[in-house]
């Protein structure tokens, strides 16, 4: 179906799923990149490519720095409507960059820029992720969802410098 009519996005999504399972991220993204700009599925294919590049997949290694960098570049080039899609994708990207960050940092492969920050430090990534989660909380549909997002946003924040010493001192005086 896809060879006959490349504008059939549903066929591209099906083939991308098969390629993702059998061959990995790159072949799946290549299929989605083949969806032409004239297809009504073009934007959805671009979003799916970002998710494939950033996602943690069962029985697959975590995304590589190059894949996360490519996802950040692709995401920066997406023009999504004001429905919150952009904010959700940015949050996903930041979450995966932080979760997959090696103990010594990303090194030269770090996806630096507007979305992931200028520095490869856990503190910067945590602050950016927290800001993204707070932004999603502002868009939440219900009080419970908003509360959960805010709880997560504050739990992600790094502990302020000197907090342990402050708490220890407070316990001694109490």
Buried (B, 14 or more C-beta within 10 A) or exposed (E): EBEEEBBBBEBBBBBBBEBBEEEBBEBBBEBBEBBEEEBEBBBBBBBBBBBBBBBEBEEEEBBBBEBBBBBBBBBEEBEBEEEBEBBBBBBBBBBBBBEBBEEEBBEEBBBBEEBBBEEBBEEBBBBBBBBBBBBBBEBBEEEEEBEBBBEBBEEBBBEEEEEEEEEEEEEEEE
